[in-house]
C-alpha cells in the first residue's frame, strides 16, 4: 500500500497538468469531439504510467534479491582471490568446492589442453566433497563434436547434455554411467589463449544454465587461470631463489658480487663481475660519483636515507637500485652494514650486490595479473548492468519508434505536426545507436566478421563525419599502399573511427586544427598488422587522464558533451577483434593508433537484397509480457495484413495454442518473460507443431540467444527496437 501511495503521489501532478492543459486546449480548439478523444488518450496514458510505476516497484524488489545474490557471489570471488599456498591442487580444489556449492552442482573439474592440443587432461576433480587428482584424458579424435564446439563457441551450455549436439556423444561411456544430465563448460584463458576448461556437471536432471550462472563460472575460470599462472610464477621465483643461493656461495668463496666503501678516504672497491654489470670504465670520475651517475635519480634519495640510518644505528641495511636505461636498466638489491672498528677506523659500508631483474619483473607480472583480475570483475559487473539497462531501454524504444513510424505513415507531407514527429523519430534513432554502443560494451552485440579493407571503413566514416565538422577542422588522409585486409565487423570499424575522430574534433575546439588519418602496413612481435592512426593538434591528454582513458563512463569533456562510453567501446571492439589500441599524447598533439591482425581471406560476395514484404496474409501467435510492445507489434502486423492473436505471457499463449483449433502460421515471441521464456515456449509449442516457424524478439541481439537455438529449425532472432520494415522482412523470410 505504501508503494501504491508513492505511485499515486507521482501520478497526481501529471493529472493536474493534463486537466490544466486540456482547458487551455478546449479554449483554443473549441471542438468537444477532439477534447473527448484527447481525454481518452490522456487517461489511457496516465493508466499506462501508473501500471509502469507499479511494475517498477515490483521490479525493484526482484532486483534487490538479484543484487543480494550478486553481492554474495562477488564476496565469494573476492575471498577466493585471496587464496595463497604452495600446493596448486589444494587451491584449485577449494575454488571448485565454492564453485560447486554456489551453483548447486554435484561435480566440478578442471581440464587442461595437452601440448599438441589433441585432447584435454583432468587436473582436479571435485565430486560431492571428494577431491581427486588422478588424471583422465579425453582425445579430440574420440569426441570431435565437443572439441569443435569448444573451438567455435569457447563456452558450452548444455541444458540437456544427452541431446545437445556438442555433448551427446559422451552419453554411452560418460554421461549415462555417471548419471550426468546437464553440462556447463567454460574456457580457462591464460596469456590470451584458451588453455583449458572448467566443467560443471548436474546430476539426475536437466538444468537451464542462466546468464548469471555463466558469468559466475567465467569468473571462477579467471580465478583458476590466475592460480595456475601464479603457480608458474612461484616456480620461477623458486628457481630464482635457488640461483641466489648459488650466487651467495660464490660470493663467500670468491668475493663475487661484493663491495666495500671506505669513507676515509672515499674509495669504493667492487668485485670484477659487479664492475662489469654496472658498466664501470676508467672515465676519470671519483668512485662514489661514478657509481651514483649510473643510478636512476628517483632511487638516490631512498638510497641516501638508508645509508644515513645504517651509519647512525650501525645496523644492516637493504635497498633496491636501478641502472639508467643507457647502462642496461637492470635492478639490483644492495645489502650490507656499516662497520666502524679497529680494522675500519674511518668507517666503511660493506655488503653484496644481487641482480634481481627477473624477480622484479616477476613481481610486476604478478601485480599485473591481480590488477587484471580486479579489472575483469569490474568490467564484468558494469557490463552486466549496462546490458540490463540496454535491454529495458530497447523495450521502451520499441513502441516509441513503432507508433512514430505508424503516425508518420498516416500523415500527409504538409502536416504541421510532421516536423515534430520527425524530431521524435530522429531522437529515438539516436537513442537506438546509444543502446547499440552499450550492448557492444557489455559484449552482447552480434559481430559479423568478414575480410575488410580498412580504407573502405575510413571513407565510410568520413562520409558521415564531414557534414558535422566545423570549417575550422582540416582533414588529411594518408593511405599507404600494400596494407592487407583484416577480419572484422565493418559497422564496428566505422564506429571505432567515428569515435576516435569525434574525440579528436572535440579536443581541438573552439580554435580548430588538423585531423590526420593514416592507414599503413606494419608488424608487431613478428605478426603482420594493418594500422590506422588518428591524430589531432588539440590540447592533449594529461598523464593522470591517460591512465583511465579507456575506463567506461570516464570523460574529460564538459557535462552534456560526452557519455564516457566512446573510448571504452573502441577498446572493447578492438580487443574482441584480437587487435590493440595505443595512445600517445603531449600538449598540442595526440595520436590514437589501432593495430589489427591481417588476413589472407578474400571478401565474400554479398547476396541480393531482400525485397519489401508488402501486404501479406496469415495468422500470428504474438507473445510479449510488455503490453506496450505487444500492442505496437499487433498494429504493425495488422498494417502488413496479418492477423495477430496477442498474449502477455507464455503460459497464456501455450494454453490458447493447446485448446484452439485455430491454425497459426508463425509464433512471434519475446525472449525474456517471467514464468516461461520465449525459448521454453518455443520448445513446448514445437512438441505440438514441430514445423511452426518462430521469430524470437530480443533486446540483447542474436549472440545472446544463438547457443540456445541449437537444434531448432525455422527459428530466428529479431532485435529490438523493431520498425515495421524490419518486421516485414523477417516475416517474409520465414513465411514466404
Buried (B, 14 or more C-beta within 10 A) or exposed (E): EEBEEEBEEEBEEEBEEBEEEBEEBBEEEEEEEEBEEBBEEBEEEBEEBBEBBEEEBEEEEEEEEEEEEBEEBBEBBEEBBEBEEEEBBBBBBBBBBBBBEBBEBBBBBBBBBEEEEEBBBBBBBBBEEEBBEEEEEBEBEEBEBBBEBBEEBBBBBBBBBBEBBBBBBBBEEBBEEBEBBBBBBBBBBBEEEBBBBBBBBBBEEBBEBEBBBBBBBBBBBBBBBBBBBBBBBBEBBEEEEEEBEEBEEBBEEEBBBBBBBBBEEEBBBBBEBBEEBBBBEEEEEEBEEBBBEBBBEEBEEEBEEBBEEBBEEEEEBEBBBBBEEEBBEBBBBBEBBBBEEEEBEEBBBBBBBBBBBBBBEBBEBBEEBEEBBEEBBEBBBBBBEBBBBBBBBBBBBBBBBBBBBBBBEEBEEEEEEBEEBEEBBEEBBEBBEBBBBBBBBBBBBBBEBBBBBBBBBBBBBBEEBEEEBEEEBEBEEEEEEEBBBBBBBBBBBBBBBBBBBBBBBBBBBEEBBBBBBBBBBBEEEEEBBBBBBBBBBBBBBEEEBBEEBBBBEBBBBEEEEBBBBBBBBBBBBBEBBBBBBEBBBEEEBBBBBBBBBBBEEEEEEEEEEEEEBEEBEBBBBBBBBBBBBBBBBBBBBEBBBBBBBBBBBBBBBBEBBEEEEEEBBBBBBBBBBEEBBBBBBBBBBBEEEEEBBBBBBBBBBBBBBEBBBBEBEBBBBBBBBBBBEBBBBBBBEBBE
